[in-house]
Amino acid sequence: MTMTATKADPYRFFVYRAGECHIWGACPTYERAVTLAAEALARNPGPEYLISEDWDAFFEAASARFMTGPAKIDRDRWDDMLNIMPLMRWKMRPDGVEVFMICEATYGDVYTQFGRVGDLYAEKPVRLNMIETHLTRAEIEAVNV
């Protein structure tokens, strides 16, 4: 499903800062969006402000900010995450990796997945329904070297 703005949308242009996950403002015209971006940049120097009509591209870019690689964790963190919130997709995969996610999203469809192989533990932000982003046995073993 695309969420691209249409000409009928009263606020079809939106302004956001590169690498951030929230919208700074929505505008009815491109010219107003340019003015808003310039004003925001003057008040908050740093990364550029972007103007878009493509909501899907915005959310994809915002989600990408959270998609870091796997990280080593210890047994205590594993146990804490098992007990902190309701779990989802807890299973033992055929490759011998036990994985689960907590039910709260980090952003959009980005969730933190926890995995273990024996006494090796790792966590990684993943896209919920994009299996290719999920933790692999090789990733868990690599961060635990």
N, CA and C atoms as a LAMMPS dump frame, in Angstrom:
ITEM: TIMESTEP
0
ITEM: NUMBER OF ATOMS
435
ITEM: BOX BOUNDS ff ff ff
-5.0000000000000000e+02 5.0000000000000000e+02
-5.0000000000000000e+02 5.0000000000000000e+02
-5.0000000000000000e+02 5.0000000000000000e+02
ITEM: ATOMS id mol type element x y z
1 1 1 N 0.846 -1.18 0
2 1 2 C 0 0 0
3 1 3 C 0.884 1.233 0
4 2 1 N 0.707 2.12 -0.941
5 2 2 C 1.49 3.337 -0.945
6 2 3 C 0.726 4.427 -0.222
7 3 1 N 1.47 5.337 0.333
8 3 2 C 0.867 6.453 1.046
9 3 3 C 1.292 7.764 0.398
10 4 1 N 1.617 7.742 -0.876
11 4 2 C 2.046 8.931 -1.585
12 4 3 C 0.91 9.954 -1.591
13 5 1 N 1.286 11.189 -1.304
14 5 2 C 0.282 12.25 -1.276
15 5 3 C -0.283 12.473 -2.674
16 6 1 N -1.499 12.964 -2.715
17 6 2 C -2.127 13.291 -3.996
18 6 3 C -2.433 14.786 -4.02
19 7 1 N -2.78 15.286 -5.201
20 7 2 C -3.081 16.719 -5.326
21 7 3 C -4.289 17.109 -4.474
22 8 1 N -5.121 16.161 -4.123
23 8 2 C -6.302 16.463 -3.31
24 8 3 C -5.95 16.644 -1.833
25 9 1 N -4.784 16.179 -1.417
26 9 2 C -4.39 16.299 -0.009
27 9 3 C -4.084 17.754 0.319
28 10 1 N -4.689 18.313 1.387
29 10 2 C -4.44 19.711 1.703
30 10 3 C -2.984 19.967 2.124
31 11 1 N -2.349 19.002 2.719
32 11 2 C -0.953 19.144 3.142
33 11 3 C -0.146 18.049 2.482
34 12 1 N 0.084 18.2 1.193
35 12 2 C 0.695 17.115 0.437
36 12 3 C 2.216 17.102 0.493
37 13 1 N 2.851 18.198 0.883
38 13 2 C 4.305 18.245 0.999
39 13 3 C 4.672 18.205 2.475
40 14 1 N 5.656 17.41 2.817
41 14 2 C 6.083 17.403 4.203
42 14 3 C 7.594 17.549 4.27
43 15 1 N 8.037 18.117 5.38
44 15 2 C 9.44 18.446 5.58
45 15 3 C 9.97 17.576 6.706
46 16 1 N 11.097 16.972 6.464
47 16 2 C 11.734 16.18 7.512
48 16 3 C 13.239 16.315 7.401
49 17 1 N 13.921 16.036 8.492
50 17 2 C 15.374 16.134 8.524
51 17 3 C 15.964 14.786 8.156
52 18 1 N 16.969 14.809 7.296
53 18 2 C 17.635 13.565 6.886
54 18 3 C 18.09 12.796 8.114
55 19 1 N 17.765 11.507 8.169
56 19 2 C 18.192 10.651 9.272
57 19 3 C 17.309 10.694 10.488
58 20 1 N 16.236 11.471 10.479
59 20 2 C 15.328 11.514 11.623
60 20 3 C 14.023 10.817 11.261
61 21 1 N 13.255 10.492 12.273
62 21 2 C 12.062 9.685 12.031
63 21 3 C 10.763 10.415 12.347
64 22 1 N 10.807 11.727 12.386
65 22 2 C 9.551 12.448 12.556
66 22 3 C 9.474 13.592 11.555
67 23 1 N 8.268 14.029 11.287
68 23 2 C 8.021 15.08 10.309
69 23 3 C 8.034 16.423 11.027
70 24 1 N 8.772 17.369 10.471
71 24 2 C 8.864 18.713 11.055
72 24 3 C 7.656 19.563 10.695
73 25 1 N 7.06 19.309 9.568
74 25 2 C 5.896 20.096 9.184
75 25 3 C 5.293 19.596 7.896
76 26 1 N 4.022 19.915 7.705
77 26 2 C 3.327 19.559 6.471
78 26 3 C 2.767 20.844 5.87
79 27 1 N 2.847 20.95 4.56
80 27 2 C 2.494 22.192 3.887
81 27 3 C 1.612 21.925 2.67
82 28 1 N 0.761 22.891 2.338
83 28 2 C -0.096 22.716 1.165
84 28 3 C 0.634 22.961 -0.154
85 29 1 N 1.721 23.724 -0.116
86 29 2 C 2.452 24.016 -1.357
87 29 3 C 3.938 23.719 -1.185
88 30 1 N 4.589 23.452 -2.295
89 30 2 C 6.03 23.216 -2.278
90 30 3 C 6.769 24.465 -1.809
91 31 1 N 6.322 25.62 -2.257
92 31 2 C 6.976 26.869 -1.876
93 31 3 C 6.946 27.057 -0.357
94 32 1 N 5.809 26.771 0.251
95 32 2 C 5.705 26.889 1.718
96 32 3 C 6.61 25.867 2.392
97 33 1 N 6.724 24.675 1.816
98 33 2 C 7.608 23.652 2.385
99 33 3 C 9.066 24.109 2.336
100 34 1 N 9.463 24.768 1.251
101 34 2 C 10.831 25.284 1.136
102 34 3 C 11.08 26.336 2.211
103 35 1 N 10.125 27.217 2.409
104 35 2 C 10.251 28.256 3.438
105 35 3 C 10.36 27.617 4.819
106 36 1 N 9.495 26.637 5.1
107 36 2 C 9.522 25.949 6.39
108 36 3 C 10.87 25.266 6.613
109 37 1 N 11.401 24.612 5.591
110 37 2 C 12.695 23.941 5.716
111 37 3 C 13.802 24.95 5.991
112 38 1 N 13.783 26.081 5.302
113 38 2 C 14.803 27.114 5.508
114 38 3 C 14.721 27.684 6.924
115 39 1 N 13.514 27.939 7.394
116 39 2 C 13.328 28.455 8.759
117 39 3 C 13.809 27.436 9.794
118 40 1 N 13.465 26.189 9.591
119 40 2 C 13.879 25.14 10.53
120 40 3 C 15.397 24.994 10.534
121 41 1 N 16.022 25.058 9.367
122 41 2 C 17.474 24.929 9.283
123 41 3 C 18.162 26.099 9.962
124 42 1 N 17.603 27.281 9.839
125 42 2 C 18.174 28.462 10.501
126 42 3 C 18.127 28.312 12.024
127 43 1 N 17.039 27.738 12.525
128 43 2 C 16.897 27.537 13.977
129 43 3 C 17.689 26.345 14.486
130 44 1 N 17.823 25.315 13.65
131 44 2 C 18.449 24.057 14.062
132 44 3 C 19.47 23.618 13.021
133 45 1 N 20.658 24.224 13.023
134 45 2 C 21.664 23.825 12.031
135 45 3 C 22.016 22.349 12.184
136 46 1 N 22.4 21.745 11.117
137 46 2 C 22.769 20.332 11.137
138 46 3 C 22.433 19.692 9.812
139 47 1 N 22.015 18.433 9.851
140 47 2 C 21.695 17.738 8.601
141 47 3 C 20.616 18.482 7.805
142 48 1 N 20.649 18.308 6.513
143 48 2 C 19.7 18.992 5.642
144 48 3 C 18.264 18.568 5.92
145 49 1 N 17.357 19.454 5.55
146 49 2 C 15.94 19.138 5.61
147 49 3 C 15.51 18.699 4.217
148 50 1 N 14.663 17.706 4.155
149 50 2 C 14.194 17.179 2.885
150 50 3 C 12.715 17.471 2.727
151 51 1 N 12.283 17.625 1.503
152 51 2 C 10.881 17.875 1.197
153 51 3 C 10.408 16.73 0.31
154 52 1 N 9.267 16.183 0.654
155 52 2 C 8.79 15.033 -0.12
156 52 3 C 7.282 15.007 -0.175
157 53 1 N 6.782 14.285 -1.157
158 53 2 C 5.363 13.955 -1.254
159 53 3 C 5.171 12.451 -1.068
160 54 1 N 6.246 11.743 -0.915
161 54 2 C 6.22 10.286 -0.895
162 54 3 C 6.321 9.762 0.538
163 55 1 N 5.177 9.463 1.13
164 55 2 C 5.144 8.985 2.514
165 55 3 C 5.896 7.671 2.666
166 56 1 N 5.765 6.778 1.688
167 56 2 C 6.455 5.493 1.782
168 56 3 C 7.96 5.688 1.854
169 57 1 N 8.488 6.579 1.032
170 57 2 C 9.936 6.843 1.053
171 57 3 C 10.352 7.421 2.398
172 58 1 N 9.531 8.315 2.952
173 58 2 C 9.841 8.872 4.272
174 58 3 C 9.907 7.775 5.325
175 59 1 N 8.879 6.938 5.383
176 59 2 C 8.852 5.901 6.409
177 59 3 C 9.955 4.866 6.2
178 60 1 N 10.3 4.587 4.962
179 60 2 C 11.407 3.669 4.675
180 60 3 C 12.722 4.258 5.182
181 61 1 N 12.94 5.538 4.891
182 61 2 C 14.167 6.201 5.349
183 61 3 C 14.203 6.291 6.869
184 62 1 N 13.063 6.596 7.483
185 62 2 C 13.013 6.689 8.941
186 62 3 C 13.267 5.322 9.583
187 63 1 N 12.686 4.281 9.024
188 63 2 C 12.904 2.936 9.557
189 63 3 C 14.357 2.506 9.419
190 64 1 N 14.977 2.9 8.31
191 64 2 C 16.375 2.512 8.062
192 64 3 C 17.299 3.029 9.159
193 65 1 N 16.93 4.123 9.78
194 65 2 C 17.738 4.689 10.874
195 65 3 C 17.928 3.679 12.015
196 66 1 N 16.962 2.839 12.213
197 66 2 C 17.007 1.879 13.316
198 66 3 C 17.614 0.534 12.932
199 67 1 N 17.876 0.333 11.658
200 67 2 C 18.339 -0.964 11.171
201 67 3 C 19.864 -1.099 11.304
202 68 1 N 20.304 -1.216 12.522
203 68 2 C 21.719 -1.432 12.793
204 68 3 C 21.992 -2.932 12.754
205 69 1 N 23.224 -3.307 12.808
206 69 2 C 23.567 -4.726 12.764
207 69 3 C 23.34 -5.426 14.089
208 70 1 N 23.674 -6.709 14.124
209 70 2 C 23.495 -7.481 15.356
210 70 3 C 24.496 -7.046 16.425
211 71 1 N 24.109 -7.253 17.667
212 71 2 C 24.975 -6.923 18.805
213 71 3 C 24.977 -8.093 19.781
214 72 1 N 26.119 -8.321 20.37
215 72 2 C 26.248 -9.365 21.383
216 72 3 C 25.511 -8.929 22.648
217 73 1 N 24.804 -9.855 23.246
218 73 2 C 24.185 -9.628 24.544
219 73 3 C 24.56 -10.797 25.449
220 74 1 N 24.281 -10.642 26.736
221 74 2 C 24.584 -11.735 27.659
222 74 3 C 23.29 -12.416 28.109
223 75 1 N 23.438 -13.458 28.878
224 75 2 C 22.293 -14.245 29.346
225 75 3 C 21.323 -13.397 30.157
226 76 1 N 21.856 -12.446 30.944
227 76 2 C 20.984 -11.59 31.751
228 76 3 C 20.054 -10.739 30.875
229 77 1 N 20.597 -10.161 29.809
230 77 2 C 19.757 -9.359 28.905
231 77 3 C 18.711 -10.251 28.24
232 78 1 N 19.124 -11.427 27.799
233 78 2 C 18.189 -12.396 27.202
234 78 3 C 17.037 -12.67 28.165
235 79 1 N 17.375 -13.002 29.408
236 79 2 C 16.35 -13.3 30.411
237 79 3 C 15.466 -12.09 30.696
238 80 1 N 16.08 -10.887 30.79
239 80 2 C 15.293 -9.674 31.021
240 80 3 C 14.265 -9.468 29.917
241 81 1 N 14.677 -9.629 28.672
242 81 2 C 13.778 -9.413 27.55
243 81 3 C 12.68 -10.474 27.494
244 82 1 N 12.99 -11.692 27.959
245 82 2 C 11.962 -12.739 28.028
246 82 3 C 10.86 -12.366 29.013
247 83 1 N 11.202 -11.562 30.01
248 83 2 C 10.262 -11.273 31.092
249 83 3 C 9.708 -9.858 31.099
250 84 1 N 10.164 -9.003 30.184
251 84 2 C 9.777 -7.597 30.261
252 84 3 C 8.426 -7.284 29.627
253 85 1 N 8.129 -7.887 28.507
254 85 2 C 6.891 -7.608 27.777
255 85 3 C 6.386 -8.904 27.147
256 86 1 N 5.155 -8.873 26.667
257 86 2 C 4.685 -10.057 25.944
258 86 3 C 5.575 -10.347 24.731
259 87 1 N 5.795 -11.609 24.476
260 87 2 C 6.664 -12.033 23.374
261 87 3 C 5.843 -12.317 22.125
262 88 1 N 6.547 -12.322 21.017
263 88 2 C 5.925 -12.757 19.773
264 88 3 C 6.963 -13.492 18.951
265 89 1 N 6.482 -14.407 18.155
266 89 2 C 7.328 -15.196 17.25
267 89 3 C 8.5 -15.88 17.966
268 90 1 N 8.214 -16.453 19.113
269 90 2 C 9.224 -17.208 19.852
270 90 3 C 9.238 -18.616 19.274
271 91 1 N 10.396 -19.021 18.791
272 91 2 C 10.469 -20.351 18.188
273 91 3 C 11.913 -20.844 18.134
274 92 1 N 12.024 -22.138 17.924
275 92 2 C 13.313 -22.777 17.666
276 92 3 C 13.326 -23.081 16.176
277 93 1 N 14.24 -22.464 15.462
278 93 2 C 14.308 -22.675 14.016
279 93 3 C 15.066 -23.964 13.697
280 94 1 N 14.87 -24.497 12.497
281 94 2 C 15.546 -25.747 12.107
282 94 3 C 17.073 -25.665 12.156
283 95 1 N 17.629 -24.436 12.039
284 95 2 C 19.095 -24.292 12.077
285 95 3 C 19.644 -24.235 13.504
286 96 1 N 18.771 -24.502 14.502
287 96 2 C 19.214 -24.541 15.894
288 96 3 C 19.252 -23.188 16.585
289 97 1 N 18.654 -22.171 15.978
290 97 2 C 18.611 -20.83 16.56
291 97 3 C 17.26 -20.632 17.239
292 98 1 N 17.298 -20.261 18.512
293 98 2 C 16.085 -19.895 19.233
294 98 3 C 15.938 -18.383 19.135
295 99 1 N 14.776 -17.916 18.71
296 99 2 C 14.55 -16.486 18.525
297 99 3 C 13.194 -16.072 19.092
298 100 1 N 13.107 -14.789 19.433
299 100 2 C 11.832 -14.184 19.805
300 100 3 C 11.945 -12.677 19.622
301 101 1 N 10.806 -12.022 19.621
302 101 2 C 10.726 -10.567 19.599
303 101 3 C 9.821 -10.137 20.731
304 102 1 N 10.049 -8.931 21.243
305 102 2 C 9.069 -8.375 22.166
306 102 3 C 8.007 -7.682 21.32
307 103 1 N 6.805 -7.545 21.861
308 103 2 C 5.672 -7.115 21.042
309 103 3 C 5.668 -5.638 20.701
310 104 1 N 6.512 -4.84 21.311
311 104 2 C 6.51 -3.403 21.036
312 104 3 C 7.477 -3.063 19.916
313 105 1 N 6.978 -2.38 18.917
314 105 2 C 7.824 -1.974 17.791
315 105 3 C 8.753 -0.844 18.206
316 106 1 N 9.937 -0.838 17.622
317 106 2 C 10.862 0.278 17.807
318 106 3 C 10.367 1.466 16.999
319 107 1 N 9.975 1.187 15.742
320 107 2 C 9.449 2.217 14.856
321 107 3 C 8.8 1.511 13.666
322 108 1 N 7.591 1.872 13.349
323 108 2 C 6.927 1.264 12.189
324 108 3 C 6.9 -0.245 12.294
325 109 1 N 7.542 -0.924 11.331
326 109 2 C 7.591 -2.389 11.36
327 109 3 C 8.957 -2.904 11.82
328 110 1 N 9.724 -2.048 12.526
329 110 2 C 11.026 -2.453 13.061
330 110 3 C 10.842 -2.935 14.502
331 111 1 N 11.261 -4.178 14.74
332 111 2 C 11.196 -4.799 16.062
333 111 3 C 12.591 -5.302 16.415
334 112 1 N 12.851 -5.478 17.706
335 112 2 C 14.121 -6.07 18.106
336 112 3 C 13.924 -7.57 18.244
337 113 1 N 14.777 -8.307 17.543
338 113 2 C 14.752 -9.768 17.628
339 113 3 C 15.932 -10.211 18.484
340 114 1 N 15.679 -11.172 19.337
341 114 2 C 16.709 -11.749 20.2
342 114 3 C 16.93 -13.182 19.762
343 115 1 N 18.169 -13.596 19.746
344 115 2 C 18.461 -14.952 19.316
345 115 3 C 19.582 -15.571 20.123
346 116 1 N 19.561 -16.886 20.153
347 116 2 C 20.663 -17.588 20.818
348 116 3 C 20.924 -18.914 20.129
349 117 1 N 22.194 -19.278 20.202
350 117 2 C 22.66 -20.583 19.749
351 117 3 C 23.488 -21.101 20.914
352 118 1 N 22.944 -22.084 21.649
353 118 2 C 23.64 -22.569 22.839
354 118 3 C 23.817 -21.449 23.851
355 119 1 N 25.071 -21.134 24.186
356 119 2 C 25.373 -20.064 25.14
357 119 3 C 25.769 -18.762 24.457
358 120 1 N 25.501 -18.627 23.179
359 120 2 C 25.811 -17.411 22.428
360 120 3 C 24.523 -16.633 22.213
361 121 1 N 24.545 -15.329 22.548
362 121 2 C 23.332 -14.507 22.495
363 121 3 C 23.565 -13.264 21.642
364 122 1 N 22.503 -12.802 20.976
365 122 2 C 22.581 -11.581 20.182
366 122 3 C 21.193 -10.956 20.057
367 123 1 N 21.194 -9.687 19.697
368 123 2 C 19.95 -8.981 19.379
369 123 3 C 20.185 -8.16 18.123
370 124 1 N 19.077 -7.862 17.43
371 124 2 C 19.192 -7.12 16.174
372 124 3 C 17.842 -6.512 15.811
373 125 1 N 17.827 -5.258 15.377
374 125 2 C 16.591 -4.692 14.848
375 125 3 C 16.278 -5.364 13.513
376 126 1 N 15.044 -5.772 13.338
377 126 2 C 14.619 -6.463 12.112
378 126 3 C 13.298 -5.886 11.636
379 127 1 N 13.016 -6.07 10.358
380 127 2 C 11.713 -5.712 9.814
381 127 3 C 10.816 -6.925 10.039
382 128 1 N 9.691 -6.707 10.65
383 128 2 C 8.818 -7.778 11.103
384 128 3 C 8.579 -8.856 10.057
385 129 1 N 8.166 -8.476 8.873
386 129 2 C 7.8 -9.465 7.863
387 129 3 C 8.828 -9.612 6.752
388 130 1 N 10.04 -9.19 6.997
389 130 2 C 11.114 -9.346 6.015
390 130 3 C 12.138 -10.322 6.59
391 131 1 N 11.913 -11.602 6.344
392 131 2 C 12.737 -12.663 6.909
393 131 3 C 14.223 -12.438 6.626
394 132 1 N 14.539 -11.852 5.475
395 132 2 C 15.949 -11.636 5.132
396 132 3 C 16.652 -10.677 6.088
397 133 1 N 15.901 -9.931 6.906
398 133 2 C 16.527 -9.042 7.89
399 133 3 C 16.711 -9.726 9.241
400 134 1 N 16.102 -10.88 9.44
401 134 2 C 16.126 -11.538 10.749
402 134 3 C 17.507 -12.103 11.086
403 135 1 N 17.744 -12.254 12.377
404 135 2 C 19.014 -12.799 12.864
405 135 3 C 19.311 -14.157 12.249
406 136 1 N 20.557 -14.343 11.906
407 136 2 C 20.989 -15.646 11.391
408 136 3 C 21.947 -16.279 12.389
409 137 1 N 22.119 -17.564 12.249
410 137 2 C 23.076 -18.288 13.08
411 137 3 C 24.477 -17.682 12.902
412 138 1 N 24.846 -17.382 11.662
413 138 2 C 26.163 -16.816 11.383
414 138 3 C 26.358 -15.469 12.083
415 139 1 N 25.312 -14.644 12.113
416 139 2 C 25.407 -13.346 12.799
417 139 3 C 25.597 -13.518 14.298
418 140 1 N 24.859 -14.436 14.89
419 140 2 C 24.992 -14.676 16.329
420 140 3 C 26.39 -15.169 16.658
421 141 1 N 26.877 -16.076 15.86
422 141 2 C 28.223 -16.615 16.103
423 141 3 C 29.275 -15.536 15.866
424 142 1 N 29.101 -14.698 14.857
425 142 2 C 30.098 -13.668 14.538
426 142 3 C 30.24 -12.627 15.638
427 143 1 N 29.126 -12.179 16.238
428 143 2 C 29.229 -11.136 17.283
429 143 3 C 29.726 -11.72 18.599
430 144 1 N 29.782 -13.013 18.716
431 144 2 C 30.222 -13.646 19.958
432 144 3 C 31.655 -14.199 19.86
433 145 1 N 32.401 -13.768 18.865
434 145 2 C 33.792 -14.244 18.706
435 145 3 C 34.687 -13.517 19.683
